[in-house]
Amino acid sequence: MKLKELLSSIKPIEVVGSVEKEIRGIHFDSRQIGEGDLFVAQVGTAVDGHTFIDGCVAKGASAVVLSKREYLNPSPALPSREGEKPTYILVENTDKALGLLASYWFGEPSKQLTLVGVTGTNGKTTIATLLYKLVRALGHKAGLLSTVVNYIEDEAVPATHTTPDAIELNGLLRKMVDAGCEYAFMEVSSHAIAQERIAGLDFDGALFTNLTRDHIDYHKTFDNYRDTKKRLFDGLKKEAFAVTNKDDKNGLVMTQNCKAAVHTYSTRSLADYKAQILEEGFEGMMLLMNGKEVFVPLVGRFNVSNLLCIYGAALCLGFEELEVLRVLSTLKPVNGRFETIRSPKGWTAIVDYAHTPDAVDNVIQTIREIKKEGAKLITVVGCGGNRDKGKRPMMAKIAKAGSEQLILTSDNPRDEEPADILNDMKAGLTEEELRSTLVIEDRAAAIQTACTLAQSGDVILVAGKGHEDYQIIKGVKHHFDDHEEVRKYAN
């Protein structure tokens, strides 16, 4: 593609060099640069891509997009490729430019799909995944971009981030279009919005789940976190739709400046989409949804909200209500989201991704509403390393308050000492509470202990990792799966 054509997708402040050259590829990772490529220099949190510009030019980069003027005039000593000087393009924001360039490079695939984004703290994976399954069950081709796995129709593509980088993201959307997909459902993380990974995408709908404390290590304040999420709705076109959670105090904040048609859902107040639980057990719930009864194989009040969001989105997409309800009654829980493992010994284990205070509280309250009177709840929980430390004591306090037995353990320590993380969690408990709390650093041993302590009728909650099948300890990735560990002791 000609550089001149590619640059029509952005608004350069200044261009030094020829725009009549052919570009062979776009990269933001200097290690991937080859002859004839365009390098986009991003200012990262740890590394500044501008410092790699000279190296990229030496490797044959034909053009460089940058945001720091001091890098605009290259050194005359720099080597040139086949006598052709590289072109330097100054822009205001290279993150945003990368999104726009990637979209254009892949032929603007988001405009050829009905693209729906899901944002919020909890519930994104469940909503995006079940919408993808619902639409396919209704006979349409669809793609999914999620924390657990990406799908191009029925082809699974491993997921490395909640929302991929702009180049990978648009490449996946292109493959969806080429595979004949009509719809794409994607989780939109706050990091992705802040880092402009979704720049250039054409959303036909946006869904809001809820907002609780998370990623404060990155956003610094809750207000910043909230306002970042809101940008997804601020950018919607008037032809699009927004579905928001009226039960969350931030639900209507999200849509304050929204040009799209706004729809609400609620389990507690008047809204476009409403539901209440008629009956509930570990096998599922009987719901009254907008006046119609439907049994769903999911449990928990938080899942009632998730299902209402899915139901509302499906109706906004134009699907027939009774057909939507029929498919909802067949949808199974997403991997690692309130997954139930039954033991012949009579106890039940729940494996759940809950890794925020609100998510832990939601899962515990759901279990307490369902479990038999007199049965114990044994909770195994830890906190990830190199993440928001402020939520650690909060999670321990919530887990202790709702459990008959609490076991604090390691989650995904990354580069931190597991003992330091556990000390942060223990700070949320009183001395009396600590005396009745088990602290077992080894997660496998913690799960084994919970299974050994459980009696018939008891419930074990293993929280924090859900679908993840690994632990990162001192930078080394080890296989670890909560499901596998529970099943070792279930029989």
C-alpha positions in Angstrom: 0.0 0.0 0.0 1.3 3.5 -0.8 2.3 5.6 2.2 0.3 8.5 0.8 -2.9 6.4 0.9 -2.2 5.0 4.3 -1.6 8.5 5.8 -5.1 9.5 4.6 -6.4 7.7 7.7 -4.7 10.0 10.1 -3.9 13.8 10.4 -0.2 14.3 10.4 1.2 17.5 11.9 4.2 17.3 9.7 5.7 15.0 7.1 9.5 14.9 6.3 10.2 12.8 3.2 8.4 11.2 0.3 4.9 9.8 0.7 5.0 8.0 -2.7 6.7 4.9 -1.4 5.3 1.4 -1.0 4.7 0.2 2.6 5.0 -3.6 3.2 3.9 -3.8 6.8 3.1 -1.9 10.0 4.7 -2.6 13.4 5.0 -1.0 16.8 7.5 -3.7 18.0 11.0 -2.7 16.7 12.0 -6.4 16.8 9.5 -7.1 14.0 10.7 -4.4 11.6 11.9 -5.4 8.2 12.6 -3.8 4.8 9.9 -1.4 3.7 8.0 -1.4 6.9 6.3 1.5 8.8 7.4 1.8 12.4 5.0 3.5 14.9 6.9 4.8 17.9 4.7 4.5 21.0 5.4 6.0 24.4 4.9 3.0 26.6 4.7 2.8 30.4 8.1 1.1 30.7 9.8 1.7 27.3 9.7 4.7 24.9 9.5 3.5 21.3 11.1 6.7 20.1 14.5 5.4 21.3 14.3 2.5 18.8 13.7 4.7 15.7 17.3 4.7 14.6 17.6 1.0 14.9 14.4 0.5 12.9 15.7 2.7 10.1 18.9 0.7 10.1 16.9 -2.4 9.6 15.2 -1.0 6.6 12.1 0.8 7.9 10.7 3.1 5.1 8.7 5.3 7.3 8.4 6.2 11.0 5.3 7.7 12.8 6.3 9.6 15.9 4.9 12.1 18.4 8.1 13.8 19.7 9.4 16.6 17.5 13.0 16.2 18.6 13.0 12.9 16.7 11.7 14.4 13.5 15.0 15.4 11.9 17.1 12.3 11.4 20.8 12.2 11.7 22.6 12.5 8.3 24.8 9.6 9.5 21.9 7.2 9.6 22.1 4.5 6.8 19.4 4.7 4.2 17.8 1.8 2.3 18.8 1.5 -1.4 19.6 5.3 -1.4 16.0 6.1 -0.3 15.7 8.3 2.8 13.0 7.2 5.4 9.9 9.3 5.8 9.1 10.8 9.2 5.5 11.5 10.2 4.8 13.7 13.2 1.4 13.1 14.9 -0.2 14.2 18.1 -0.7 10.7 19.5 1.0 7.6 18.2 -1.2 5.2 20.1 -4.3 6.6 18.3 -2.4 6.8 15.0 -1.6 3.1 15.3 -5.3 2.2 15.7 -6.3 4.3 12.7 -3.5 3.0 10.5 -4.1 -0.6 11.5 -7.8 -0.3 10.7 -7.1 1.2 7.3 -4.3 -1.3 6.6 -6.8 -4.2 7.0 -9.5 -2.6 5.0 -11.6 -1.2 7.9 -13.0 -4.6 8.8 -15.1 -3.3 11.7 -17.3 -1.4 9.2 -18.1 -4.7 7.5 -19.3 -6.3 10.7 -21.9 -5.6 13.3 -19.4 -4.9 16.1 -20.6 -4.8 19.8 -18.2 -3.9 22.6 -18.7 -4.9 26.3 -17.0 -2.9 29.1 -17.2 -2.8 32.9 -15.3 -4.4 35.8 -17.1 -7.7 36.0 -19.2 -9.8 33.6 -17.5 -8.8 30.3 -16.4 -12.3 29.4 -19.7 -13.9 30.2 -21.7 -11.4 28.3 -19.5 -11.3 25.2 -19.1 -15.1 25.1 -22.8 -15.9 25.5 -23.8 -13.3 23.0 -21.4 -14.9 20.5 -23.0 -18.3 21.3 -26.5 -17.0 21.1 -26.1 -15.4 17.7 -24.5 -18.5 16.3 -27.3 -20.6 17.8 -29.7 -18.3 15.9 -28.0 -19.3 12.6 -25.6 -16.4 12.1 -21.8 -16.4 11.7 -19.9 -14.5 14.4 -16.6 -13.8 16.0 -15.5 -13.3 19.6 -12.6 -11.4 21.2 -12.4 -12.2 24.9 -10.2 -12.7 27.9 -10.4 -16.5 27.7 -10.2 -17.2 24.0 -10.8 -15.5 20.6 -13.0 -17.2 18.0 -13.3 -16.7 14.2 -16.6 -18.6 13.8 -15.6 -22.0 15.3 -11.8 -21.5 15.0 -10.3 -20.9 18.4 -7.4 -18.4 18.5 -5.5 -18.1 21.8 -6.0 -14.8 23.7 -3.1 -13.0 25.3 -4.9 -9.8 26.5 -8.5 -8.9 27.3 -8.4 -6.6 24.2 -5.5 -7.3 21.7 -3.2 -4.6 20.4 -4.5 -2.6 17.5 -2.7 -4.6 14.8 -3.7 -8.0 16.1 -7.2 -6.7 16.8 -7.8 -5.5 13.2 -6.1 -8.6 11.8 -8.6 -10.8 13.7 -11.6 -8.7 12.6 -10.3 -9.0 9.0 -10.2 -12.8 9.3 -13.8 -12.7 10.7 -15.0 -10.7 7.7 -13.1 -13.1 5.3 -14.7 -16.1 7.1 -18.2 -14.6 6.4 -18.9 -13.4 10.0 -21.8 -11.0 10.3 -21.3 -10.2 14.0 -18.3 -9.7 16.3 -18.5 -9.4 20.1 -15.5 -8.1 22.0 -14.5 -7.3 25.6 -13.2 -3.7 25.8 -10.9 -3.2 28.7 -10.0 0.1 30.3 -6.4 -0.4 29.3 -7.4 -0.8 25.7 -9.5 2.4 25.7 -6.7 4.4 27.5 -4.1 3.1 25.1 -6.3 3.8 22.0 -6.2 0.2 20.9 -9.8 0.6 19.7 -9.1 3.8 17.7 -10.6 3.5 14.3 -13.1 0.8 15.2 -16.8 1.3 14.1 -19.0 0.1 17.0 -22.6 -0.7 16.3 -23.4 -1.2 20.0 -21.8 -0.9 23.5 -22.8 -2.6 26.7 -22.0 -1.6 30.3 -21.9 -4.2 33.1 -20.8 -2.5 36.3 -18.0 -0.5 37.9 -16.1 -1.5 41.0 -12.5 -1.0 42.2 -10.0 -2.4 39.7 -6.8 -1.4 37.9 -6.2 1.5 40.2 -2.5 0.7 39.9 -2.8 1.8 36.3 -5.5 4.5 36.3 -4.4 6.0 39.7 -8.0 7.1 40.7 -11.4 5.5 40.4 -12.6 8.6 38.6 -10.0 8.1 35.9 -11.0 4.5 35.6 -14.7 5.4 35.2 -14.0 8.2 32.8 -11.9 5.9 30.6 -14.7 3.3 30.4 -17.1 6.2 29.5 -15.1 7.0 26.4 -16.5 3.9 24.6 -20.0 5.3 24.9 -19.0 8.9 24.1 -17.6 7.7 20.8 -20.7 5.8 19.6 -22.4 7.0 16.4 -26.1 8.0 16.5 -27.1 4.9 14.6 -25.7 2.6 17.3 -27.2 1.4 20.5 -26.1 1.4 24.1 -27.3 -1.0 26.8 -26.4 0.0 30.4 -26.9 -1.3 33.9 -29.3 1.0 35.8 -28.6 -0.9 39.1 -25.0 0.5 39.0 -24.7 4.1 40.1 -22.3 4.7 37.1 -24.7 3.1 34.6 -26.4 6.3 33.5 -23.1 8.2 33.9 -21.7 6.1 31.1 -24.4 7.3 28.6 -24.6 11.0 29.6 -23.0 12.2 26.4 -24.0 9.3 24.2 -25.4 10.0 20.8 -26.6 6.4 20.4 -30.1 5.0 21.4 -29.8 4.2 25.1 -31.5 1.2 26.7 -31.4 0.2 30.4 -31.6 -3.0 32.4 -32.3 -3.6 36.1 -33.2 -6.2 38.6 -34.4 -3.6 41.1 -36.1 -0.7 39.3 -38.0 0.3 36.2 -36.0 -0.3 33.1 -36.4 -1.4 29.5 -35.3 -4.9 30.5 -36.2 -6.4 33.9 -35.9 -9.8 35.6 -36.3 -11.5 38.9 -35.4 -14.9 40.3 -38.4 -17.2 40.9 -36.3 -20.3 41.9 -32.6 -20.9 42.3 -30.2 -23.9 42.7 -26.7 -24.9 41.8 -28.1 -26.2 38.5 -29.7 -22.9 37.4 -32.4 -20.3 37.9 -36.0 -19.9 36.9 -36.4 -16.2 35.9 -39.2 -13.9 35.1 -37.7 -11.8 32.3 -39.9 -8.9 31.0 -42.9 -10.9 32.1 -41.9 -14.2 30.6 -40.6 -17.3 32.5 -37.3 -18.8 31.4 -35.0 -21.4 33.0 -31.3 -20.7 32.6 -28.4 -23.0 33.6 -26.5 -20.1 35.3 -26.8 -19.0 38.9 -26.4 -15.8 40.9 -27.9 -12.3 41.0 -24.9 -11.0 39.1 -25.7 -13.5 36.3 -29.3 -12.2 36.2 -27.8 -8.8 35.3 -25.5 -10.4 32.8 -28.4 -12.2 31.2 -30.5 -9.1 31.1 -27.6 -7.3 29.3 -27.4 -10.2 26.7 -31.2 -10.2 26.3 -31.3 -6.4 25.8 -28.4 -6.5 23.3 -30.0 -9.3 21.3 -33.3 -7.4 21.0 -31.4 -4.2 20.0 -29.7 -6.3 17.3 -33.2 -7.2 16.0 -33.6 -10.8 17.1 -37.1 -12.1 17.9 -37.7 -12.2 21.7 -39.0 -15.7 22.1 -36.2 -17.1 20.0 -33.7 -15.2 22.2 -35.3 -16.6 25.4 -35.2 -20.1 23.9 -31.5 -19.9 23.3 -30.8 -18.3 26.7 -32.3 -21.4 28.3 -29.6 -23.5 26.7 -26.4 -21.4 27.4 -23.9 -22.9 29.8 -21.5 -21.0 32.0 -18.3 -19.6 30.6 -15.1 -21.5 31.5 -14.0 -20.4 35.0 -17.2 -18.4 35.7 -19.1 -20.0 38.6 -18.2 -23.5 37.3 -19.6 -26.2 39.5 -17.7 -29.4 40.3 -19.7 -32.1 42.2 -17.9 -34.5 44.5 -19.2 -38.1 45.2 -18.3 -37.3 48.8 -21.3 -34.8 48.8 -19.5 -31.5 48.6 -19.6 -29.0 45.8 -16.7 -26.8 44.5 -17.2 -23.6 42.6 -14.3 -22.3 40.4 -14.6 -18.6 39.7 -12.5 -15.9 38.2 -13.5 -13.4 40.9 -10.5 -11.2 41.5 -12.0 -8.0 42.7 -13.7 -7.2 46.1 -17.1 -6.8 44.4 -16.8 -10.0 42.4 -15.8 -12.0 45.5 -18.7 -10.6 47.4 -21.2 -11.4 44.5 -20.0 -15.0 44.3 -20.1 -15.6 48.1 -23.5 -14.1 48.5 -24.8 -16.3 45.6 -23.4 -19.4 47.2 -24.9 -18.5 50.6 -28.3 -18.0 49.1 -28.2 -21.5 47.5 -26.4 -23.7 49.9 -28.3 -25.7 52.5 -28.7 -24.4 56.0 -25.9 -25.6 58.2 -23.5 -26.3 55.3 -20.2 -24.6 55.5 -18.6 -22.3 52.8 -14.8 -22.8 52.6 -13.2 -20.1 50.5 -9.8 -20.3 48.9 -8.6 -17.0 47.6 -5.4 -15.0 46.8 -4.5 -11.8 45.0 -2.3 -11.3 41.9 1.1 -9.7 42.1 2.2 -6.4 40.4 -1.4 -5.2 40.6 -3.6 -2.9 42.8 -2.5 -3.5 46.4 -5.3 -1.6 47.8 -7.9 -4.3 47.1 -6.0 -7.0 48.8 -7.1 -6.3 52.4 -10.6 -5.6 51.1 -10.9 -9.0 49.4 -9.7 -10.8 52.5 -12.2 -9.0 54.7 -15.1 -9.7 52.4 -14.1 -13.4 52.0 -13.8 -13.8 55.8 -17.1 -12.2 56.5 -19.0 -14.5 54.1 -17.2 -17.8 54.8 -17.2 -20.4 57.6 -13.6 -21.2 56.8 -11.2 -18.9 54.9 -7.9 -20.1 53.3 -5.6 -17.3 52.1 -3.2 -18.5 49.4 -1.0 -17.5 46.4 -2.8 -16.5 43.2 -0.5 -15.3 40.4 2.4 -13.6 42.3 4.3 -12.6 39.1 7.4 -10.7 40.3 6.2 -10.1 43.9 7.0 -12.3 46.9 3.8 -14.4 47.7 4.4 -13.8 51.4 4.2 -10.0 50.9 0.9 -10.4 49.0 -0.5 -12.5 51.8 0.6 -10.0 54.4 -1.3 -7.3 52.5 -4.4 -9.5 52.5 -4.0 -10.3 56.2 -4.0 -6.6 57.0 -7.7 -6.6 56.3 -8.4 -9.0 59.2 -8.5 -8.5 62.9 -6.3 -10.6 65.2 -9.3 -12.7 66.2 -10.2 -13.3 62.5 -6.6 -14.3 61.7 -6.6 -16.9 64.4 -9.4 -18.8 62.6 -7.9 -18.2 59.1 -5.6 -20.6 57.4 -2.7 -19.1 55.4 -1.2 -21.7 53.0 1.1 -20.1 50.4 1.2 -23.1 48.1 -2.1 -22.9 46.1 -2.2 -26.7 45.4 -1.9 -27.4 49.1 -4.5 -24.8 49.9 -7.0 -26.4 47.5 -6.2 -29.9 48.9 -6.8 -28.6 52.4 -10.1 -27.2 51.5 -11.2 -30.5 49.9 -10.0 -32.4 53.0 -12.0 -30.1 55.3 -15.2 -30.3 53.3 -18.0 -32.5 54.5 -21.2 -33.6 52.7 -23.3 -30.5 51.8 -20.4 -28.1 52.1 -19.4 -25.7 49.3 -15.8 -24.8 48.4 -15.1 -21.6 46.5 -11.8 -21.5 44.7 -11.6 -17.8 43.6 -9.3 -15.7 41.5 -7.9 -17.7 38.6 -11.0 -19.2 36.9 -10.1 -20.1 33.3 -6.4 -19.4 33.8 -4.2 -22.6 33.6 -1.0 -21.1 34.8 0.8 -19.3 37.6 3.7 -16.8 37.0 6.3 -17.0 39.8 9.4 -14.9 39.5 8.8 -14.4 35.8 8.5 -18.1 35.1 5.2 -19.4 33.8 4.1 -22.7 35.4 1.1 -24.9 34.5 -1.6 -24.7 37.2 -5.3 -25.3 36.8 -7.8 -24.9 39.7 -10.2 -27.3 38.0 -7.5 -30.0 37.9 -6.5 -29.5 41.5 -10.1 -29.8 42.7 -10.8 -32.9 40.7 -7.8 -34.6 42.2 -9.6 -34.7 45.6 -13.2 -34.8 44.5 -13.4 -38.6 44.1 
